[in-house]
Amino acid sequence: MPVPQHIFEPPFNIIRSSHVVLDVTDLKLSRAFYETIVGLHVEDADDKFVYLRAAEEHQHHSLVLRKAAAAACARLGFKVGNDGDLDKAAKFLSENGLGYAFADQPFQGRTLQFTDPFGFQIELYASMDRRPHLLRRFDLYKGCHPQRLDHFNVFAAEVQDTVEFYARLGFRLTEYAEEDGPNGRIAAAWMHRKGNVHDFAITNGKGPRLHHFAYWTPTAMNIIHLCDVMASAGFVKNIERGPGRHGISNAFFLYVRDPDGHRLELYTSDYFTGDHDHEPLRWSLRDPRRQTLWGAPAPRSWFEQGSPFSGQAVREPKFVADVLVAD
């Protein structure tokens, strides 16, 4: 299927992935997992919300935990270049028949919220309360020493259409997985705004659902250390996949599940993609090095389980991809 062309003058300027808002059923337990086990820093908290960030981040939060009756993903947040981009985004959404609203969000400036044509709940902002980064506060480091939020990955029922929509917004394709043959369909795509492999990955499957969100760590050893921490702290069953190295993105990775089942990736060692003529890399769905460079396929849970978006019905995918699955 067609690979979208890079658009260098999008209707508004998204800078990068910024934050995720998760509905969790036990706020105290989820806070302990992300703060004590993973190693994020709590910036503010009350009996309904916990706001966390990573060591390198100046922004107030990159993860918001919201107490709720059922686990879900509430919103995915992206930072735009300036306040004028919010007005440009509103104009684009209106011209394309998409509803939106400006909402007051704690610790954020003016925030535009909308649901895209595929059910993904998005919010855009230009400014957020700033905090001193904790990069050199090694005395505060815990877990795997997460440095910054890196990307989101979602299950999309209409993967090609979703890829084309976000390409219109200036997301540039870096790698993609495709069926073999003359009529092969794209089953997954990795798209970026900030100059590494991805800010937003789109995977074929029942959607809209959040597959995972990811934090960057300093080294692969930090990721391996988290395995020791989780095993020692009674969370060994929450280690879903890895550690290993992806063929796609070249990144060293680990996937874990939080107490509600939300999937978190710890991630390092991908590569620069900022050149305007960077060409997307194609992978065959049948290449065992795609999922893991060392050839180990992902578990079935990887392809079937994800976090629904609050209030959005989950749809069957347009097609079922023939992927390699671990026994």
C-alpha contacts under 8 A as a table, 3 or more apart, distances in Angstrom:
res1	aa1	res2	aa2	distance
1	M	160	Q	7.88
1	M	183	N	6.67
1	M	184	G	6.05
1	M	185	R	4.99
1	M	186	I	6.04
4	P	163	V	7.64
4	P	164	E	6.20
4	P	167	A	6.50
4	P	173	L	7.40
5	Q	167	A	7.41
5	Q	172	R	7.79
6	H	167	A	6.87
6	H	170	G	6.94
6	H	171	F	7.46
6	H	172	R	5.42
6	H	173	L	7.32
7	I	10	P	6.11
7	I	167	A	6.85
7	I	168	R	6.68
7	I	169	L	7.71
7	I	170	G	5.17
7	I	171	F	7.61
7	I	172	R	7.35
8	F	170	G	6.25
9	E	12	F	7.97
9	E	170	G	7.09
10	P	13	N	6.56
10	P	168	R	6.46
10	P	169	L	5.26
10	P	170	G	5.04
11	P	88	K	6.63
11	P	89	A	7.01
11	P	92	F	6.71
11	P	168	R	7.94
11	P	169	L	6.51
12	F	80	V	7.82
12	F	85	D	5.22
12	F	86	L	7.65
12	F	88	K	5.63
12	F	89	A	5.77
12	F	169	L	7.05
13	N	80	V	5.56
13	N	81	G	5.65
13	N	85	D	6.17
13	N	169	L	7.81
13	N	170	G	7.59
14	I	78	F	6.70
14	I	79	K	5.96
14	I	80	V	4.27
14	I	81	G	6.31
14	I	169	L	7.72
14	I	170	G	7.63
14	I	193	R	6.90
15	I	78	F	7.29
15	I	79	K	5.53
15	I	80	V	5.12
15	I	81	G	5.96
15	I	193	R	5.92
15	I	194	K	6.19
16	R	78	F	5.82
16	R	79	K	5.70
16	R	80	V	7.43
16	R	192	H	7.72
16	R	193	R	5.50
16	R	194	K	5.42
16	R	199	D	6.31
17	S	77	G	6.34
17	S	78	F	4.56
17	S	79	K	6.44
17	S	149	L	7.55
17	S	150	D	6.87
17	S	151	H	5.97
17	S	152	F	7.42
17	S	199	D	5.43
17	S	200	F	7.44
18	S	62	S	5.95
18	S	76	L	7.95
18	S	77	G	5.33
18	S	78	F	4.85
18	S	79	K	5.79
18	S	149	L	6.78
19	H	61	H	6.89
19	H	62	S	3.98
19	H	63	L	5.46
19	H	64	V	7.57
19	H	76	L	6.22
19	H	77	G	4.80
19	H	78	F	6.85
19	H	149	L	7.20
20	V	62	S	6.32
20	V	63	L	5.16
20	V	64	V	6.27
20	V	73	C	7.75
20	V	74	A	7.80
20	V	75	R	5.93
20	V	76	L	4.72
20	V	77	G	5.79
20	V	213	F	7.78
21	V	63	L	6.04
21	V	64	V	4.61
21	V	65	L	6.04
21	V	66	R	7.06
21	V	73	C	6.24
21	V	74	A	5.32
21	V	75	R	5.18
21	V	76	L	6.51
21	V	77	G	7.95
22	L	63	L	7.67
22	L	64	V	6.17
22	L	65	L	5.10
22	L	66	R	5.97
22	L	71	A	7.45
22	L	72	A	6.06
22	L	73	C	4.65
22	L	74	A	5.53
22	L	75	R	7.34
23	D	65	L	6.06
23	D	66	R	4.78
23	D	67	K	5.81
23	D	68	A	5.46
23	D	70	A	6.88
23	D	71	A	5.01
23	D	72	A	4.97
23	D	73	C	5.90
23	D	74	A	6.28
24	V	27	L	6.17
24	V	30	S	7.07
24	V	65	L	6.43
24	V	66	R	5.93
24	V	67	K	5.21
24	V	68	A	5.59
24	V	69	A	7.55
24	V	70	A	6.64
24	V	71	A	4.87
24	V	72	A	7.08
24	V	260	D	6.35
25	T	67	K	5.77
25	T	68	A	5.31
25	T	69	A	5.64
25	T	70	A	5.86
25	T	71	A	6.03
25	T	260	D	7.00
26	D	29	L	5.45
26	D	30	S	6.17
26	D	67	K	6.75
27	L	30	S	5.18
27	L	31	R	5.98
27	L	47	D	7.83
27	L	48	K	7.50
27	L	49	F	7.65
27	L	50	V	7.74
27	L	65	L	7.08
27	L	66	R	7.20
27	L	67	K	5.60
28	K	31	R	5.19
28	K	32	A	6.26
29	L	32	A	5.19
29	L	33	F	6.32
29	L	259	P	7.15
30	S	33	F	5.09
30	S	34	Y	6.33
30	S	65	L	7.67
30	S	258	D	7.05
30	S	259	P	6.22
30	S	260	D	7.83
31	R	34	Y	5.39
31	R	35	E	5.80
31	R	36	T	7.96
31	R	50	V	7.00
31	R	65	L	7.64
32	A	35	E	5.21
32	A	36	T	5.33
32	A	37	I	7.07
33	F	36	T	5.67
33	F	37	I	5.07
33	F	38	V	6.43
33	F	258	D	6.95
33	F	259	P	7.54
34	Y	37	I	5.84
34	Y	38	V	4.88
34	Y	39	G	6.12
34	Y	40	L	5.80
35	E	38	V	5.99
35	E	39	G	4.86
35	E	40	L	4.76
35	E	41	H	5.90
35	E	42	V	6.74
35	E	52	L	7.91
35	E	142	K	7.90
36	T	39	G	5.41
36	T	40	L	7.52
36	T	142	K	6.57
36	T	143	G	6.64
37	I	142	K	7.17
37	I	143	G	5.07
37	I	226	L	7.67
37	I	229	V	6.81
37	I	230	M	6.72
37	I	233	A	7.91
38	V	142	K	7.02
38	V	143	G	4.57
38	V	144	C	5.90
38	V	145	H	7.53
38	V	146	P	7.44
38	V	226	L	7.20
39	G	54	A	7.86
39	G	141	Y	6.59
39	G	142	K	4.38
39	G	143	G	4.34
39	G	144	C	6.17
39	G	145	H	5.78
39	G	146	P	6.45
40	L	52	L	6.09
40	L	53	R	5.71
40	L	54	A	5.17
40	L	55	A	7.43
40	L	142	K	7.59
40	L	145	H	7.62
40	L	146	P	6.57
41	H	52	L	5.29
41	H	53	R	5.37
41	H	54	A	6.09
41	H	55	A	7.38
42	V	45	A	7.24
42	V	50	V	7.02
42	V	51	Y	5.84
42	V	52	L	4.41
42	V	53	R	6.68
43	E	50	V	7.86
43	E	51	Y	5.61
43	E	52	L	5.52
43	E	53	R	7.03
43	E	60	H	6.81
43	E	61	H	7.20
44	D	50	V	6.08
44	D	51	Y	5.27
44	D	52	L	7.36
45	A	48	K	7.74
45	A	49	F	5.62
45	A	50	V	4.30
45	A	51	Y	6.09
46	D	49	F	5.54
46	D	50	V	6.53
47	D	67	K	7.93
48	K	66	R	5.88
48	K	67	K	5.20
49	F	64	V	6.83
49	F	65	L	5.53
49	F	66	R	4.73
49	F	67	K	6.37
50	V	64	V	5.73
50	V	65	L	5.06
50	V	66	R	6.78
51	Y	60	H	7.69
51	Y	61	H	5.57
51	Y	62	S	7.58
51	Y	63	L	6.03
51	Y	64	V	4.73
51	Y	65	L	6.57
52	L	60	H	7.59
52	L	61	H	5.07
52	L	62	S	6.17
52	L	63	L	5.20
52	L	64	V	6.37
53	R	57	E	6.55
53	R	59	Q	7.54
53	R	60	H	6.69
53	R	61	H	4.66
53	R	62	S	5.06
53	R	63	L	6.33
53	R	148	R	7.57
54	A	57	E	5.64
54	A	62	S	7.42
54	A	134	L	7.89
54	A	145	H	7.95
54	A	146	P	5.57
54	A	147	Q	4.97
54	A	148	R	5.18
54	A	149	L	7.29
55	A	133	H	6.01
55	A	134	L	4.59
55	A	135	L	4.97
55	A	141	Y	7.97
55	A	145	H	7.37
55	A	146	P	6.47
55	A	147	Q	4.79
55	A	148	R	6.79
56	E	133	H	5.36
56	E	134	L	6.02
56	E	135	L	5.05
56	E	147	Q	4.86
56	E	148	R	5.76
57	E	60	H	7.85
57	E	131	R	7.97
57	E	133	H	5.53
57	E	134	L	7.62
57	E	147	Q	7.08
57	E	148	R	5.88
58	H	130	R	5.35
58	H	131	R	4.98
58	H	132	P	5.72
58	H	133	H	4.99
59	Q	62	S	7.39
59	Q	128	M	6.06
59	Q	129	D	6.10
59	Q	130	R	4.74
59	Q	131	R	5.98
60	H	107	F	6.85
60	H	128	M	6.52
60	H	129	D	5.38
60	H	130	R	5.48
60	H	131	R	5.92
61	H	64	V	6.94
62	S	148	R	7.99
62	S	149	L	6.50
68	A	71	A	6.88
71	A	260	D	6.18
71	A	262	H	8.00
71	A	307	S	7.34
72	A	307	S	5.33
72	A	308	P	5.20
72	A	309	F	5.52
72	A	310	S	5.63
73	C	76	L	7.87
73	C	209	R	7.78
73	C	210	L	6.69
73	C	307	S	6.01
73	C	308	P	6.03
73	C	309	F	4.72
73	C	310	S	6.06
74	A	121	Q	6.92
74	A	309	F	5.78
74	A	310	S	5.37
75	R	120	F	7.74
75	R	121	Q	5.01
75	R	122	I	5.38
75	R	123	E	6.63
75	R	309	F	7.55
76	L	120	F	7.94
76	L	121	Q	6.35
76	L	122	I	4.94
76	L	123	E	6.24
76	L	152	F	7.98
77	G	122	I	5.86
77	G	123	E	4.82
77	G	124	L	5.86
77	G	125	Y	7.77
78	F	122	I	7.62
78	F	123	E	6.38
78	F	124	L	5.09
78	F	125	Y	6.77
79	K	124	L	5.77
79	K	125	Y	5.26
79	K	126	A	5.56
79	K	127	S	7.74
80	V	83	D	7.70
80	V	85	D	6.38
80	V	86	L	7.43
80	V	124	L	6.48
80	V	125	Y	5.91
80	V	126	A	4.98
81	G	85	D	6.46
81	G	126	A	6.01
82	N	85	D	5.53
82	N	86	L	7.41
82	N	126	A	5.03
82	N	127	S	7.67
83	D	86	L	5.45
83	D	87	D	7.22
83	D	110	R	7.65
83	D	125	Y	7.55
83	D	126	A	5.49
83	D	127	S	7.87
84	G	87	D	5.27
84	G	88	K	6.37
85	D	88	K	4.83
85	D	89	A	5.96
85	D	126	A	7.91
86	L	89	A	4.98
86	L	90	A	6.19
86	L	111	T	7.76
86	L	112	L	6.64
86	L	124	L	7.11
86	L	125	Y	7.04
86	L	126	A	7.58
87	D	90	A	5.01
87	D	91	K	6.25
88	K	91	K	5.07
88	K	92	F	6.22
89	A	92	F	5.04
89	A	93	L	6.13
90	A	93	L	5.17
90	A	94	S	6.09
90	A	100	Y	7.00
90	A	112	L	7.72
91	K	94	S	5.14
91	K	95	E	6.11
92	F	95	E	5.19
92	F	96	N	6.24
93	L	96	N	5.14
93	L	97	G	6.22
93	L	98	L	4.89
93	L	99	G	6.67
93	L	100	Y	7.17
94	S	97	G	5.20
94	S	98	L	5.66
94	S	99	G	6.71
94	S	100	Y	7.94
95	E	98	L	7.66
98	L	114	F	7.60
98	L	115	T	7.55
98	L	116	D	7.15
98	L	117	P	7.42
99	G	114	F	6.25
99	G	115	T	7.28
100	Y	112	L	6.86
100	Y	113	Q	5.63
100	Y	114	F	4.48
100	Y	115	T	7.36
101	A	112	L	5.76
101	A	113	Q	5.41
101	A	114	F	6.62
102	F	110	R	6.91
102	F	111	T	5.52
102	F	112	L	4.46
102	F	113	Q	6.16
103	A	110	R	6.99
103	A	111	T	5.46
103	A	112	L	6.23
103	A	113	Q	6.85
104	D	108	Q	7.67
104	D	109	G	7.66
104	D	110	R	6.63
104	D	111	T	6.50
105	Q	108	Q	5.55
105	Q	109	G	7.39
105	Q	110	R	7.80
105	Q	111	T	6.85
107	F	128	M	5.82
107	F	129	D	5.29
108	Q	111	T	7.03
108	Q	125	Y	7.18
108	Q	127	S	6.10
108	Q	128	M	4.21
108	Q	129	D	6.17
109	G	125	Y	6.54
109	G	126	A	6.78
109	G	127	S	5.10
109	G	128	M	5.68
109	G	129	D	7.91
110	R	125	Y	6.14
110	R	126	A	7.33
110	R	127	S	7.57
111	T	123	E	6.59
111	T	124	L	5.65
111	T	125	Y	4.70
111	T	126	A	7.71
112	L	123	E	5.46
112	L	124	L	5.14
112	L	125	Y	6.49
113	Q	121	Q	7.47
113	Q	122	I	5.80
113	Q	123	E	4.27
113	Q	124	L	6.48
114	F	121	Q	6.02
114	F	122	I	5.50
114	F	123	E	6.36
115	T	118	F	7.69
115	T	119	G	5.69
115	T	120	F	5.53
115	T	121	Q	4.46
115	T	122	I	5.96
116	D	119	G	5.56
116	D	120	F	5.48
116	D	121	Q	6.58
116	D	122	I	7.24
117	P	120	F	7.64
118	F	156	A	7.39
118	F	157	A	7.77
118	F	158	E	7.40
118	F	162	T	6.97
118	F	208	P	6.63
119	G	207	G	7.92
119	G	208	P	5.57
119	G	309	F	7.71
119	G	312	Q	6.29
120	F	208	P	6.00
120	F	209	R	7.69
120	F	309	F	6.96
121	Q	309	F	7.08
125	Y	128	M	7.65
134	L	137	R	5.02
134	L	138	F	7.84
134	L	140	L	7.95
135	L	138	F	7.19
135	L	147	Q	7.58
137	R	140	L	5.63
137	R	141	Y	7.12
138	F	141	Y	5.20
141	Y	145	H	5.61
142	K	145	H	5.71
143	G	146	P	7.84
143	G	222	N	7.95
143	G	225	H	7.56
143	G	226	L	5.80
143	G	229	V	6.81
144	C	217	T	6.75
144	C	222	N	4.73
144	C	223	I	5.78
144	C	225	H	6.41
144	C	226	L	5.21
145	H	217	T	6.19
145	H	218	P	7.27
145	H	222	N	6.73
146	P	215	Y	5.99
146	P	216	W	5.83
146	P	217	T	4.75
146	P	218	P	7.36
146	P	266	L	7.77
147	Q	215	Y	6.87
147	Q	216	W	5.58
147	Q	217	T	5.53
147	Q	218	P	6.95
148	R	215	Y	5.54
148	R	216	W	5.46
148	R	217	T	7.63
149	L	213	F	7.89
149	L	214	A	5.97
149	L	215	Y	4.34
149	L	216	W	6.18
150	D	198	H	7.79
150	D	199	D	6.41
150	D	213	F	7.75
150	D	214	A	5.50
150	D	215	Y	5.23
150	D	216	W	5.83
151	H	198	H	6.21
151	H	199	D	4.23
151	H	200	F	5.73
151	H	201	A	7.64
151	H	213	F	5.83
151	H	214	A	5.40
151	H	215	Y	7.40
152	F	199	D	6.14
152	F	200	F	5.00
152	F	201	A	6.20
152	F	210	L	7.71
152	F	211	H	7.77
152	F	212	H	6.00
152	F	213	F	4.43
152	F	214	A	6.44
153	N	200	F	5.76
153	N	201	A	4.40
153	N	202	I	5.87
153	N	203	T	7.15
153	N	210	L	6.35
153	N	211	H	5.27
153	N	212	H	5.23
153	N	213	F	6.19
154	V	200	F	7.78
154	V	201	A	6.29
154	V	202	I	5.23
154	V	203	T	5.92
154	V	207	G	7.89
154	V	208	P	7.21
154	V	209	R	5.77
154	V	210	L	4.43
154	V	211	H	4.66
154	V	212	H	6.83
155	F	202	I	6.21
155	F	203	T	4.84
155	F	204	N	5.64
155	F	205	G	5.09
155	F	206	K	6.13
155	F	207	G	5.10
155	F	208	P	5.84
155	F	209	R	5.14
155	F	210	L	6.11
155	F	211	H	5.84
155	F	306	G	7.62
156	A	159	V	5.17
156	A	162	T	7.12
156	A	202	I	6.31
156	A	203	T	5.83
156	A	204	N	5.23
156	A	205	G	5.57
156	A	206	K	6.36
156	A	207	G	4.62
156	A	208	P	5.37
156	A	209	R	7.08
156	A	317	P	7.12
157	A	204	N	6.04
157	A	205	G	5.39
157	A	206	K	5.29
157	A	207	G	4.80
157	A	208	P	6.65
157	A	315	R	6.17
157	A	316	E	5.95
157	A	317	P	3.86
157	A	318	K	5.98
158	E	161	D	5.58
158	E	162	T	6.09
158	E	204	N	7.17
158	E	317	P	6.25
158	E	318	K	5.97
159	V	162	T	5.06
159	V	163	V	6.11
159	V	186	I	7.41
159	V	187	A	6.78
159	V	188	A	7.16
159	V	202	I	6.54
159	V	203	T	6.55
159	V	204	N	5.42
160	Q	163	V	5.17
160	Q	164	E	6.27
160	Q	186	I	6.59
160	Q	187	A	7.97
161	D	164	E	5.12
161	D	165	F	6.17
162	T	165	F	5.14
162	T	166	Y	6.38
162	T	202	I	7.49
163	V	166	Y	5.41
163	V	167	A	6.10
163	V	189	A	7.12
163	V	202	I	6.95
164	E	167	A	4.98
164	E	168	R	6.39
165	F	168	R	5.25
165	F	169	L	6.87
166	Y	169	L	4.96
166	Y	170	G	6.69
166	Y	171	F	5.65
167	A	170	G	5.15
167	A	171	F	4.75
167	A	172	R	6.19
167	A	173	L	7.73
168	R	171	F	7.22
170	G	193	R	7.22
171	F	191	M	5.52
171	F	192	H	5.28
171	F	193	R	5.50
172	R	191	M	5.08
172	R	192	H	5.32
172	R	193	R	6.67
173	L	176	Y	7.57
173	L	189	A	6.92
173	L	190	W	5.84
173	L	191	M	4.41
173	L	192	H	6.66
173	L	280	P	5.85
174	T	189	A	7.78
174	T	190	W	5.74
174	T	191	M	5.82
174	T	192	H	7.26
174	T	197	V	5.95
174	T	198	H	7.36
174	T	273	T	7.19
174	T	278	H	7.52
174	T	279	E	6.81
174	T	280	P	4.33
174	T	281	L	6.24
175	E	189	A	6.07
175	E	190	W	5.35
175	E	191	M	7.57
175	E	197	V	7.68
175	E	248	I	6.99
175	E	249	S	7.63
175	E	280	P	4.93
175	E	281	L	4.48
175	E	282	R	5.85
175	E	283	W	7.50
176	Y	186	I	6.96
176	Y	187	A	7.65
176	Y	188	A	5.62
176	Y	189	A	4.33
176	Y	190	W	6.12
176	Y	280	P	7.18
176	Y	281	L	6.37
176	Y	282	R	5.18
176	Y	283	W	6.07
177	A	186	I	5.88
177	A	187	A	5.66
177	A	188	A	5.19
177	A	189	A	6.50
177	A	282	R	5.98
177	A	283	W	4.64
177	A	284	S	5.69
177	A	285	L	5.75
178	E	184	G	6.03
178	E	185	R	5.52
178	E	186	I	4.34
178	E	187	A	5.59
178	E	188	A	7.26
178	E	282	R	7.07
178	E	283	W	6.23
178	E	284	S	5.36
178	E	285	L	5.70
179	E	183	N	7.92
179	E	184	G	4.31
179	E	185	R	5.38
179	E	186	I	6.57
179	E	187	A	7.29
179	E	284	S	6.00
179	E	285	L	5.60
179	E	286	R	7.87
179	E	321	A	7.82
180	D	183	N	7.68
180	D	184	G	5.22
180	D	284	S	6.22
180	D	285	L	7.37
181	G	184	G	5.24
186	I	189	A	7.31
187	A	203	T	6.13
187	A	204	N	5.12
187	A	285	L	7.96
187	A	321	A	6.47
188	A	201	A	7.29
188	A	202	I	5.48
188	A	203	T	4.28
188	A	204	N	5.92
189	A	201	A	5.66
189	A	202	I	5.25
189	A	203	T	6.58
190	W	197	V	6.73
190	W	198	H	5.42
190	W	199	D	7.80
190	W	200	F	6.35
190	W	201	A	4.40
190	W	202	I	6.53
191	M	197	V	6.82
191	M	198	H	4.75
191	M	199	D	6.15
191	M	200	F	5.39
191	M	201	A	5.89
192	H	195	G	6.40
192	H	196	N	6.55
192	H	197	V	6.08
192	H	198	H	4.08
192	H	199	D	4.66
192	H	200	F	6.27
193	R	196	N	7.87
193	R	198	H	7.28
193	R	199	D	6.32
194	K	198	H	7.84
194	K	199	D	7.19
194	K	274	G	7.38
195	G	198	H	7.79
195	G	272	F	5.82
195	G	273	T	4.84
195	G	274	G	4.19
195	G	275	D	7.98
196	N	199	D	7.87
196	N	270	D	7.01
196	N	271	Y	5.70
196	N	272	F	4.79
196	N	273	T	5.03
196	N	274	G	6.86
197	V	249	S	6.00
197	V	270	D	6.63
197	V	271	Y	6.43
197	V	272	F	7.00
197	V	273	T	6.27
198	H	201	A	6.45
204	N	317	P	6.68
204	N	319	F	7.96
204	N	320	V	7.74
204	N	321	A	7.35
205	G	303	F	7.42
205	G	304	E	7.64
205	G	316	E	7.04
205	G	317	P	5.16
205	G	320	V	7.31
206	K	209	R	7.20
206	K	304	E	7.87
206	K	314	V	6.24
206	K	315	R	5.49
206	K	316	E	4.76
206	K	317	P	5.18
207	G	308	P	7.62
207	G	314	V	4.97
207	G	315	R	5.35
207	G	316	E	6.83
207	G	317	P	7.05
208	P	308	P	6.52
208	P	309	F	6.62
208	P	312	Q	7.30
208	P	313	A	7.60
208	P	314	V	5.70
208	P	315	R	7.11
209	R	306	G	5.75
209	R	307	S	5.19
209	R	308	P	4.37
209	R	309	F	5.83
209	R	314	V	7.32
210	L	213	F	7.80
210	L	306	G	5.60
210	L	307	S	4.95
210	L	308	P	6.32
210	L	309	F	7.21
211	H	263	R	6.60
211	H	305	Q	7.45
211	H	306	G	4.87
211	H	307	S	6.55
212	H	262	H	7.10
212	H	263	R	4.76
212	H	264	L	5.36
212	H	265	E	6.57
212	H	306	G	7.54
213	F	263	R	6.89
213	F	264	L	5.32
213	F	265	E	6.11
214	A	264	L	5.71
214	A	265	E	4.42
214	A	266	L	5.66
214	A	267	Y	6.51
215	Y	264	L	7.86
215	Y	265	E	6.44
215	Y	266	L	5.21
215	Y	267	Y	5.99
216	W	266	L	6.05
216	W	267	Y	4.84
216	W	268	T	5.45
217	T	220	A	7.52
217	T	222	N	6.57
217	T	223	I	7.21
217	T	266	L	6.56
217	T	267	Y	5.96
217	T	268	T	5.60
218	P	222	N	6.80
218	P	268	T	6.78
219	T	222	N	5.50
219	T	223	I	7.15
219	T	268	T	6.31
219	T	269	S	7.60
220	A	223	I	5.20
220	A	224	I	6.43
220	A	252	F	6.23
220	A	253	F	7.83
220	A	268	T	6.62
221	M	224	I	4.95
221	M	225	H	5.99
222	N	225	H	4.99
222	N	226	L	6.35
223	I	226	L	5.14
223	I	227	C	6.80
223	I	243	P	7.25
223	I	253	F	7.23
223	I	254	L	6.64
223	I	266	L	6.56
223	I	267	Y	7.71
224	I	227	C	5.27
224	I	228	D	6.88
224	I	243	P	6.79
225	H	228	D	5.15
225	H	229	V	6.29
226	L	229	V	4.85
226	L	230	M	6.00
227	C	230	M	5.24
227	C	231	A	6.07
227	C	236	V	7.70
227	C	239	I	7.50
228	D	231	A	5.19
228	D	232	S	6.03
229	V	232	S	5.20
229	V	233	A	6.03
230	M	233	A	5.09
230	M	234	G	6.22
230	M	235	F	4.74
230	M	236	V	5.61
230	M	238	N	7.92
230	M	239	I	7.80
231	A	234	G	5.49
231	A	235	F	5.47
231	A	236	V	4.37
232	S	235	F	7.45
232	S	236	V	7.76
233	A	236	V	7.90
234	G	237	K	7.96
235	F	238	N	5.26
235	F	239	I	7.23
236	V	239	I	5.62
237	K	240	E	7.30
238	N	256	V	5.47
238	N	257	R	5.01
238	N	258	D	6.86
239	I	242	G	7.73
239	I	254	L	7.86
239	I	255	Y	6.37
239	I	256	V	4.52
239	I	257	R	6.55
240	E	254	L	8.00
240	E	255	Y	5.60
240	E	256	V	5.25
240	E	257	R	6.76
241	R	254	L	6.05
241	R	255	Y	5.11
241	R	256	V	7.03
241	R	298	A	7.04
241	R	299	P	7.35
242	G	253	F	6.48
242	G	254	L	4.78
242	G	255	Y	6.42
243	P	252	F	7.21
243	P	253	F	5.52
243	P	254	L	4.61
243	P	255	Y	7.67
244	G	252	F	5.67
244	G	253	F	5.51
244	G	254	L	6.77
244	G	292	T	6.66
244	G	293	L	7.95
244	G	294	W	7.71
245	R	250	N	6.35
245	R	251	A	5.58
245	R	252	F	4.27
245	R	253	F	5.94
245	R	292	T	5.54
245	R	293	L	5.67
245	R	294	W	7.09
246	H	249	S	6.29
246	H	250	N	5.17
246	H	251	A	5.45
246	H	252	F	6.37
246	H	253	F	7.16
246	H	289	R	7.44
246	H	290	R	6.59
246	H	291	Q	5.59
246	H	292	T	4.27
246	H	293	L	5.15
247	G	250	N	5.15
247	G	251	A	7.61
247	G	289	R	5.31
247	G	290	R	4.56
247	G	291	Q	6.00
247	G	292	T	5.36
247	G	293	L	4.31
248	I	251	A	7.50
248	I	283	W	7.92
248	I	290	R	5.49
248	I	291	Q	6.72
248	I	292	T	7.81
248	I	293	L	7.98
249	S	270	D	5.38
249	S	271	Y	7.17
250	N	269	S	6.74
250	N	270	D	5.30
250	N	271	Y	7.53
250	N	293	L	7.81
251	A	267	Y	6.35
251	A	268	T	5.39
251	A	269	S	4.80
251	A	270	D	4.63
252	F	267	Y	5.81
252	F	268	T	5.36
252	F	269	S	6.13
252	F	270	D	7.84
253	F	265	E	6.68
253	F	266	L	5.61
253	F	267	Y	4.73
253	F	268	T	6.76
254	L	265	E	5.59
254	L	266	L	5.26
254	L	267	Y	6.84
255	Y	263	R	6.72
255	Y	264	L	5.70
255	Y	265	E	4.50
255	Y	266	L	6.52
256	V	263	R	5.81
256	V	264	L	5.38
256	V	265	E	6.45
257	R	260	D	7.52
257	R	261	G	4.96
257	R	262	H	5.46
257	R	263	R	4.60
257	R	264	L	6.11
258	D	261	G	5.10
258	D	262	H	5.39
258	D	263	R	6.51
258	D	264	L	7.32
259	P	262	H	7.51
261	G	306	G	7.98
261	G	307	S	7.72
262	H	306	G	7.00
262	H	307	S	6.07
263	R	306	G	7.30
263	R	307	S	7.98
273	T	278	H	6.22
274	G	278	H	7.19
275	D	278	H	5.35
283	W	287	D	7.00
283	W	290	R	6.56
284	S	287	D	5.32
284	S	290	R	7.63
285	L	290	R	7.46
285	L	322	D	7.20
285	L	323	V	5.92
285	L	324	L	7.71
286	R	322	D	7.95
286	R	323	V	6.58
286	R	324	L	6.72
287	D	290	R	5.62
288	P	291	Q	6.39
288	P	292	T	6.90
288	P	293	L	7.43
288	P	295	G	4.93
288	P	296	A	7.04
288	P	297	P	6.75
288	P	324	L	7.26
289	R	292	T	5.06
289	R	293	L	4.13
289	R	294	W	6.16
289	R	295	G	4.91
289	R	296	A	7.78
290	R	293	L	6.23
290	R	295	G	7.86
291	Q	295	G	7.38
291	Q	296	A	7.38
291	Q	297	P	6.17
291	Q	298	A	6.80
292	T	295	G	5.26
292	T	296	A	5.64
292	T	297	P	6.61
292	T	298	A	7.96
293	L	296	A	7.73
296	A	326	A	7.50
297	P	324	L	6.00
297	P	325	V	5.48
297	P	326	A	5.08
298	A	302	W	6.25
298	A	324	L	7.48
298	A	325	V	5.65
298	A	326	A	5.56
299	P	302	W	5.48
299	P	303	F	7.52
299	P	325	V	5.83
299	P	326	A	4.91
299	P	327	D	7.37
300	R	303	F	5.53
300	R	304	E	6.41
300	R	325	V	5.91
300	R	326	A	6.62
301	S	304	E	5.07
301	S	305	Q	5.35
302	W	305	Q	6.17
308	P	312	Q	7.21
308	P	314	V	7.14
309	F	312	Q	5.50
317	P	320	V	6.67
